[in-house]
Amino acid sequence: MENNLLEINEISKSFSGVKALDKVSLNVRPGTIHSLMGENGAGKSTLMKCLFGIYFKDSGEFVLEGKKVNFTSPKQAMENGVSMVHQELNQVHTRNVMENIWLGRFPGLPPIYVSHKKMLENTQDIFNKLEIPVDPKAIIKTLSVAQRQMVEIAKAVSHHSKIIVLDEPTSSLAEAEVEHLFRIIKNLKDQGCGIIYISHRMNEILRISDEVTVLRDGKLVDTSPASKLTTDKIITMMVGRELDNVFPPKDNEPGDVVFKVEGLTAQYKDNLKDVSFELHKGEILGIAGLMGAGRTELVEGIFGLVTLKSGKIMKNNKELNIKHSRDAIKHGFAMLTEERRLTGIFSILNIRENVTAASIKKYKQFKLYISDTKMKADAEWAIKTLRIKTPSQKTLIRALSGGNQQKTIFGRWLLTHPDILLLDEPTRGIDVGAKYEIYQLMIDLAKKGNSIIMVSSELPELLGVCDRIIVMSGGFLTGNLDAKKTNQEEIMTLAAKCV
């Protein structure tokens, strides 16, 4: 059709004989937001990677502005006006913002001469149009996840993109940052861009979308105007059944205090100052706060990933000396990090190797070799218990969807038999059905006596799963709330509190 900016016609793709996409079709009109939804492994990211030249489709066609296209690399896609902002950000952490944006396209006569002045002007011009308050000369690794997300969107805009794919762009953003992102998306939409938006957050989808396409098991379920959809209807299309409750019943019963920290203060970071709290046996404790409040620094400090200036960490009334993550593991701690791709998975290794990585010592035999049989058995347990969708244990973890990668990491830590789990955004980028499974797993672990500390940017999640919620602002603890008696308004008030 003439008014379609992009047509995706009957795209199919298989991996090792397993069909990831089966004749999927959809159209994107200029100046619209077309959302793509489905459970993890439904084929959303695979479809976009076929469009973007990361994967080669088996059959079907892409038509961009009336012309058939078949991109063989992301570079070719971007040169033709198709950009993709990935959920796991691909950036050069040791270089600055403007170099990341113009990488491979430096102004001047590279490699003889690069005009840093022109690069700065071009970057600042895009930032001004998009209202992005980031220093173009800042080193990428010094930025927050939210700021890095904005940089990637600016990079997409710098290519004069007609189609911009956003894969879970708000999964680690606080509410104020989400609003800023939505303003940028509206700006791009008003300029005639076609936005393909992948997200598991129902409220966002219904709020900003013009059309919604749902995939299930690699097949197209339906495409509908967002105005005709409800949360319940989308969930039913995604999972193929009605999901009566978003959260499982909380039937764990917290017991005595088993863990506490006193006056925890970071050595080199400003957002962890004099924090004290207690954790009970069989309790799920949530940590709320805005971006930069110190939530991640708190759990990383406990796990030995952030150097502490002062404070005590005590378990079962015994003070622990945790200087490194291996010390924390030895004392029965486990941690799922916020950035799965950067600090969670070993992307060049397979499922079996990833899931057994933290327990490798127990597979040694006679100090000479590692028992592949034992590793295989434990990997099979993790795959079955956590319902990890994978063709085999030998599949590279990078080939899995984000949610299945997260389940694999969860399985890795469960094999260490921890007493205390530190979970930083554990359901980030995971669909509603898989989230329920993760919540149920957390509650089951709590019922067995495990204690859990969970950082989350989703307030309904904290209220639905946790027994108590502590709130942080500016590195300080500003609240300690009973999840059954509080609400989102009270949490946000404490999160915004100036200390």
Secondary structure, DSSP 4 states (H G I P E B T S, - for coil): -TT-SEEEEEEEEEETTEEEEEEEEEEE-TT-EEEEE-STTSSHHHHHHHHTTSS--SEEEEEETTEEE--SSHHHHHHTTEEEE-SS----TTSBHHHHHTTT--SEETTTEE-HHHHHHHHHHHHHHHT----TTSBGGGS-HHHHHHHHHHHHHHTT-SEEEEESTTTT--HHHHHHHHHHHHHHHHTT-EEEEE-S-HHHHHHH-SEEEEEETTEEEEEEEGGG--HHHHHHHHHSS----SS--------SEEEEEEEEEESS-SS--SEEEEEETT-EEEEEE-TTSSHHHHHHHHTTSS-EEEEEEEETTEE----SHHHHHHTTEEEE-S-HHHHT--TTSBHHHHHTGGGGGGGEETTTEE-HHHHHHHHHHHHHHHT---S-TTSBGGGS-HHHHHHHHHHHHHTT--SEEEEESTTTT--HHHHHHHHHHHHHHHHTT-EEEEE-S-HHHHHHH-SEEEEEETTEEEEEEETTT--HHHHHHHHT---
